[in-house]
Amino acid sequence: MVPTWTHMNKAIYIRGGRLIDPSANTDEVRDLFIKDGVIVETPADVPAGSEVIEAKGLVVVPGLIDVHVHLREPGGEDAETIETGSRAAAHGGFTTIVAMPNTKPPLDTPERVAFVKRRGEEVGLVQVIPSACITAGRDGRDVADLKALVEAGAGVFTDDGSTVASDETMKRAMTLAAALNMTIMDHAQDREMEKDGVMHEGEFSKHWKLPGIPSEAEIKVIRRDIDLARRTGCAVHIQHVSTKEGAGLIREARARRLKVSGELTPHHLALTDADIKEGDTNYKMNPPLRSAADRAALVHAIVDGSLQAFATDHAPHTAAAKARGFLQAPFGIIGLETAVGVTYTELVVSGLMDLGAWIHRWTTGPARVLGLPDPGLKPGAPADVTILDLNKTWTVRSREFLSKSRNTPFEGRKLAGRAVRTICRGRTTWQE
C-alpha cells in the first residue's frame, strides 16, 4: 500500500458517487466538483484539465474530524510525529484532527501551540488544530494563559492524560474559557480513586490479579464537570466516555440543555474487559475497557446522540514501551487507521445505526464540539472530502499502517469499510 501525496491544487470532478451530507440532511447520487480548494457548482460537462474520480458505488462525505489525537511531537517523536500522524490520519479518511497537549514539554505556552499549528501547516496533509493545556505544566494548579493560547492558535483546552482535580481551579478555567467562547475537554478520571489501576475493576481484574480502576473514578469527575458547566456556562466535552453511568449523566445534562457533550472511542465501542488477552498491553488504555453492560450503554448513547461524536484517542507508543508488561507499559492504543472500519462494522453493518447518523458522528458532531461550522458538500464549502468504500472488507495488518507505531488490539480483525481517497482543501492527501 503506497500513499500518494498530491501537492497540485488541480480541479477535481467526482462522478457518480453517493453524496451524504449530514449538515444539509441530503443523501443522493450525483457529481461533485472541486476547484481552487472549494466545492463549486457542478458543471454539465467535465472542464478540461480536471482530474476525474469515478465514484460509482462509493460514498462521498464531508472530511472526517477527530477531536482527540496524540501526535507526540514535541518530545515523543520515537512513537509519532506531526508528519507521520498526519499521514495516518489522511490514510484513515480524516481531514481535520485535534492534537493533544500532553507532549514533552506540554502545550502550555503560545510558542508551543504555534509550533504545532505551524508544523501541521508545513506538512499539509490534514488540518491540525492544536489543543492547549488548561493548567500550566498540566499539573492542575495554576490556570494557563488561556487568552494567549487562543491567540496562538489553540482550538480547545484540555489537560488530557490527567484531570484537573481541584474544583476551584476547574471552575476558574471554565469561567475564563466561557468568556473566550471556547470549549474545555476533560479526561474525566479521579486520580486518587484510580491509584495504580491498570484495567477495569471487576471480575476480570480479579481473574488476572491486576489492580483495577473503578467506574466511580470517571463518574465522580463527570458529575463534577456537569455541575461546573451549569454554574459557569462553559461548554464542556467529556473525552473517551467509558461507563454506562457516565453516558447517562451526559444524556441527562443534554436534556437540561447544558453545554455538555461526550465522545466514544472505537475501542470502547468494540471491546470489553473480557476481550483482554493475558499480558497483551495493546488492551491497556485509560480509561480502561469496561464491562459488557458498559459497552451496551455506550452503544445506546452514541446511537441516540447522547454522545455526539466519535474520537479515536490515537495514542501511539513504541514497541519497547509497550513490552514492559501490563503493570508498567504506558496506557493507550493507536486508532486513526482502523476508526472507520471498526465503527462502521460494529454499528452500521450490524444494523444498530443509520448510515447518516454514523457519518454525522464523524463530521458534524465533532465540528460542533469545537465550535466550527458544520462541514458540508454545498457549493462554497472548503473542499474537505472523504470518499469511502463501504463494500470493501479488509483485515487489519498493522505493518501497513502509516503511523510510526503498531500498538493496536485489532490486529487480524476483519472489518468492512475504509477510506479510499482523502481530499483536504482540494488536494488529495491519500488515495488507495
Secondary structure, DSSP 8 states (H G I E B T S, - for coil): -----------EEEEEEEEEETTTTEEEEEEEEEETTEEE---SS--TT-EEEE-TT-EEEE-EEEEEE---TTT-TTT--HHHHHHHHHHHTEEEEEE-S-SSS-S-SHHHHHHHHHHHHHH-SSEEEEEE-SBGGGSSSSB--HHHHHHTT--EE--TTS----HHHHHHHHHHHHHTT-EEEE----HHHHTT--EESSHHHHHHT--EE-THHHHHHHHHHHHHHHHH--EEEE-S---HHHHHHHHHHHHTT-SEEEEE-HHHHH--GGG--TT-GGG--SS----HHHHHHHHHHHHHTSS-EE---B----HHHHTT-TTTS-S----TTTHHHHHIIIIIITTSS-HHHHHHHHTHHHHHHHT------STTSB--EEEEEEEEEEE--GGG-SSS----TTTT-EEEEEEEEEEETTEEEEE-
